[in-house]
């Protein structure tokens, strides 16, 4: 255990967190940046004296349970969490499940991409965030229950075949997403969310069950997609996937070649949004 380095690391991580980041009142009498030591101790569920001794480099070697609590209280990234464990002379534990916390910078990026459909996926293929054009292109995610905002559920038990066409759906997207989900199951072997998703979807879709049994493993990458939107008609789009490694998340972007009918259709879709223009 490197007590001196651990003490410095804890102090530096504590100083960067603002009280409002963790739901605490900032107050007006703070003399140091970031959180107070007693606030970190309370968030981590340990005594103030114990935490102070860790920051002073004279505490006992913390257990893995204590290290995990400190990582959560200080909102460490996966890399920082692993570093904390190494400083304590411990082997980092596998994260219990995919992160649901989308970095603020990624949320700002979605807002700025007002002419490109974009959304954020976690390792379970859950849709964590999206912009208005993604909702207009695919479906109104805000009208769905949070547990239903999942690409695997949407592909195998939702409107995807009608939007993408059965051939494209069967030969491309379905295989890619199942292979990606299996890779995630290997990274998070104890995650009940992935296990439940696999069990539920296999029971509802013979196609998913067959693809899962084939055992393909892969990470989803960019490709071309053809779809027919109910309002703007046929679209040919390029799908790019940008990875956010510290959260094990990916930003999915749909673009069209400028000057093509698909590009003009996306511009129209930006105006139309999620309005229902079907005849009544």
N, C-alpha and C positions, 0 to 999 in steps of 0.2 A: 504494500500500500504506500503510495506517494502522498503523504499527508500535506506537505507544503503545496504541491501542485493542486491537490484537491481543494484545499482551502481557497487558493487564488481563483480556481475555476468556479467554485460556488459563489464567491463574492461577485465575480464578473457577470455571471448569469443573473444573479439577484438584482444587480444595479440596472440591467437593461429592461426589466419588466416594470411597467407602470401599474399602479394600483388598479386603474380602470380596466387594464387588460384581464384581470382576474376577478372583476366584480367588486372591488373594494373602493371605498371613498378615498379620494386623493388627499383631502384636507388642505390646510394652509400652513402648517407648521413643520413641514418636512425639511430636514437639513441635509439629507443625502438623496442621491438619485435612486429611483427604483423602489423596491419593497424594503420594509424593515425586516430585521431578522425574525422578530416574533411573528410577523405575518407569514413568512415562509414556513416557519415551524408549524403554525396553525394549519396552513394549507396542506402540509405534508403529514399532519397527524402525529407530530412528535413533540417532545418537550422543548421549550425554548433553550434551556441550558444545554441539552444535547446538541442542538443545531449550532449554538454559539461555539461549542468546543470543536465541532467539525470545521467551522470557518476559521478558527484559531489554530488549526493543525494539531490539536492535542486530543481529539476524540478517539474512541475505540473504532476498530474496523467495522463499518456499517454492513448490515446484512443485505441480501438482495432485495428483501422487502422494503428496507429503508431506502435503498438506492432507487427503486422503482417509484416510491412515493416522492422523493426529491425530484426525479425526472419529470413527474407529472406537475408538481407544484411550480417548478421553474420553467415549464413548457419547453423542454429540450427537444431538439430535432432528433431523429434516429441516430445521426452521426454523433451528436453531442451526448446522447444517452449512452452510446457505446463507449465514448471517451470517459465518461464518469465511471462506468463499470471497470474499465481498464485501470484507471487511477486507484480504484479501491482493491485492485488485484483480483477482480472477479471476471468471469466470462459473461458477456452480455446475453441476456435472455432474448428469445425470439419475441417480437411484439405480439400481443395476444390476438390482434385482429387489425384489419386495414384502418388507416387513419381516416376520420371523417372531417377533419379540420382543413378547410381549403385556405391556403395562404392568401393574405389580404392583397398582395400584388397580383395574384392570379384573378381574383375577383375584379380588380380594377381593369385588368386586361380584357376580361369578358365585356365589361361596360364600354370600353373603347372600340371594340370590334363590332360596331353597329351595322356593318355591311357584310359580315361573315358569320354564318351560323357556327356557334361554338358552345361546347359544354364540357364539364369536368366529370370524369369517372373515377371511382375508387377501385380497388382490386377486386371487389365483388361485382363489378360492373354496375354499381349503383350510381345514379346521376345525382351529384352533389350540388351543382350550380350550372346555370345556363344563361344565355342571353336571349333577348326577345326574338331574334331571327331564328335561333335554333328551335324555339317553341313554335314559331310559325311554320318552319319546315317539317318538323317531326310530329309534335303533339303539344298540347298545352300542359306542360308538366305541373304547373301550379294548381291545376284542377285535379291532380292525382293524389292519392294517399302516398305519404313518403315511402312506405315499403314497396309501392308499385312503381316507383321511379327507378327502374332497373332495366338495363338494356336486354339482359337475358330473358326476363319475364316478358318484356315488350316484343322481343323477336319471336319467342316461341308460343306465346299465349295472347298476343296483341295484334295490332294492325300492320305489322311489318310486311307480311307477304303481299298485302294489297298495295302498299306504298312502293316496295322495291321490285315486286314481281317474283313469282315462285322460283323461276330458274336462278336468278341472281341470289335470292334468299338462301336456297338450298346449297348451291355450289360454292358460295363465297362467304357471306357474312356469318351464317350460322356456324360453319366449321371454325372460322377464326375466333369467334367469341367463346366457343366451347373450349378450344385449345388454350386460350388466354385464361379462362376460369380455372382450368385444371392446373396451370402453372401457379396461379394464386393459391390454390388449395395446397400445393406443395410448400409455398412460402409461409402459410398460416395453417399448419396442420390441426391446430386446436380451435380454430374459429368456428363457432356454431352457426354463424350467419351463412358461411359458404356451404356448410354441410346441409343446412335446411333448404337453401336455394337449389342445390343439386337434387335433393330428394323430391322437393315439390315439383320442380320443372320436369324431371324424368317421369313422374307420375302423370303429368298433364300432356306431355309431348313425346310421341314415339320417336320423332326425329332427334330430339335432344338426347333421349336415352340411347339411341343408336350411336350418335356421335360421341357421347361420353364413354360408352363401352369401347369405342375404337382406341381411346387412350392417347389421342394426339395432344402434344404439349407445344405451346408456342406463345410468343408475345405479339400482340396485335400491332401491326404497322400500317403505314399508309397504303391506299389503293384507290382505284376509281370506282364510283358507284353510279348506277343509273336508277332513277326513280321517277314515279309519276305522281305529282302533287295534285290533289283534287281541285285546286284553284288555278295554279299557274302552269299546270301540265307537265310534260316530260322535262327531266333535268339530267344532265351528265356532269357530275361533280368529282373533284379530287378530294379525297379524305386524307388529312395529315394528322399525325398523332405526336404531340409534344409531351415528354415525360417530366414529371415533378418528382425526382428520385427521393427527396427527403420525406415525402408523404406517400410514396408509392401510388401516385395518382397520375392521370394523363389528361391533357387538354386535347379534345378532338375538334378539328376545324374542317369545314366544308368550303371549298372555293371553286369558282368556275373561271374558265379562260376568258379574259376581257374580249368583248365584241361578239361573243357567241350567243345563241338564243338562251342558253342556260344562264349566262351572266345577266341578260336582260330580265329573265324570269326571276332571278334572285332580287334584282332591284325592285320589281313589281311586288314581290313577296314582302320586301321591307316595308312597303307602303300599306299593303293589305293587312299584315300582321296575322293575328289569330282570329280575325273576324270570320264568322260563318256566312259565306256568300252563296250557299246552296239554295236552290229555289224552294219555297215553302208552299 
